[in-house]
Amino acid sequence: MLFENRAAIVTGGARGIGRAIAEELARLGAGVVIMDPGTSKDGATAEGATPAEEAAEAIKAAGGAAIVAAESVSDHDACARTVALCKESFGSVDILINNAGVLRPKMIWNMPVESWDVVVDTHLRGQYSMIHHAAQHMRQQRWGRIVNMGSEAWRGTVGGANYGAAKGGVFSLTRAMARELGKYGVTANTVCPAAATRLTLDESVKEGFRKRLEAGLVTQERYDAVINMGGPEHIIPLVSYLCSEAAANVNGQAFRAEAGRVGIYNDPEIKASLVKAGKEVFTLDELSALVPSALLQGYVNPAPAESE
Ligand SMILES: NC(=O)c1ccc[n+]([C@@H]2O[C@H](COP(=O)([O-])OP(=O)(O)OC[C@H]3O[C@@H](n4cnc5c(N)ncnc54)[C@H](O)[C@@H]3O)[C@@H](O)[C@H]2O)c1
């Protein structure tokens, strides 16, 4: 089996995409730690171990090995405990799926600082904490696979700056981890999924979209695409591939996964430059004249000012 004698931690593994990944890794032979305190969609309340235990029971019923850490990735010490639990229970820490996530959308002028902190803590600081602790083992054993869940939101989003910024951080964190850990046989990649879960397509989201369709704010085509979005089953093959031996040389990349499509994002790069001989300081007049013609060709403002 692909992951025989491998041990994996899946954060947020009690529900949605994380649960599907945990089940798949276990089906392919890995011992799995499901790290999940069973939070509400916004992270404000937690059910405790029950959802993670249900996921672990399902894995065991299918013949796999799973244990539960009903802990939060926002707690740095809890991340250390979970990594230690994986090592004690399964003998190693080979695969880390940083998948835990919550949403607290608001426009920036209405966003309370607590919503910023909770979202950034869960998605970005949580991934740092898990990697920080897991990397000790992965470096030592000179083998590891880290998959960080990103989102299309990293490219720019409206009404979720906390989430988009955290996922942008995930993108950069992954690229840094690839460079720091690669030489030890550890890879780190980002996966930006689209899948129907309670996060993306619960009843309130469906209702909101139906109202927007009726108000003419979204097209029927867009509405149908959202309502018929595929499930987490479309995400797990890419994650399994990235955790496999076959992907030993795939490192620091960001992938998109959705129903019927797997893509890869461009590496960010400087696409055009103005260069001053002798490294002289540009004048404001020079930049006003040259930036539009030399750097901004083909550029479209994503949100031009509306006239009153
Ligand atoms: N579903 C999508 O289309 C989609 C799109 C883009 C990105 N993502 C990302 O994929 C990941 C999984 O999302 P999902 O749609 O499966 O969501 P989900 O709500 O179905 O599952 C998220 C899980 O994370 C757990 N969790 C929340 N806070 C946690 C914490 N502090 N510590 C540990 N676990 C915690 C929750 O209890 C829950 O079980 C998230 O990182 C999300 O941002 C999902």
The ligand as a Gaussian input file, in Angstrom:
#p B3LYP/6-31G(d) Opt

LIG

0 1
 N      -14.295000      23.818000       0.592000
 C      -13.716000      24.630000      -0.281000
 O      -14.189000      24.829000      -1.431000
 C      -12.474000      25.359000       0.085000
 C      -12.038000      26.373000      -0.790000
 C      -10.853000      27.015000      -0.489000
 C      -10.125000      26.635000       0.618000
 N      -10.587000      25.652000       1.461000
 C       -9.772000      25.309000       2.610000
 O       -9.794000      23.914000       2.842000
 C       -9.718000      23.654000       4.241000
 C      -10.841000      22.732000       4.679000
 O      -12.083000      23.392000       4.446000
 P      -13.482000      22.625000       4.433000
 O      -14.259000      23.257000       3.336000
 O      -13.291000      21.165000       4.461000
 O      -14.101000      23.150000       5.825000
 P      -14.980000      22.416000       6.960000
 O      -15.594000      23.497000       7.760000
 O      -15.866000      21.391000       6.344000
 O      -13.888000      21.671000       7.839000
 C      -12.930000      22.402000       8.557000
 C      -12.527000      21.612000       9.778000
 O      -11.513000      22.370000      10.462000
 C      -11.753000      22.254000      11.852000
 N      -11.116000      23.350000      12.577000
 C      -11.525000      24.643000      12.663000
 N      -10.708000      25.346000      13.468000
 C       -9.754000      24.482000      13.874000
 C       -8.623000      24.600000      14.714000
 N       -8.319000      25.772000      15.295000
 N       -7.836000      23.511000      14.930000
 C       -8.113000      22.330000      14.334000
 N       -9.203000      22.138000      13.547000
 C      -10.003000      23.206000      13.320000
 C      -13.269000      22.264000      11.984000
 O      -13.705000      21.719000      13.236000
 C      -13.678000      21.416000      10.779000
 O      -13.813000      20.051000      11.131000
 C       -9.714000      25.027000       4.925000
 O       -8.377000      25.398000       5.188000
 C      -10.313000      25.943000       3.886000
 O       -9.893000      27.273000       4.040000
 C      -11.755000      25.023000       1.228000

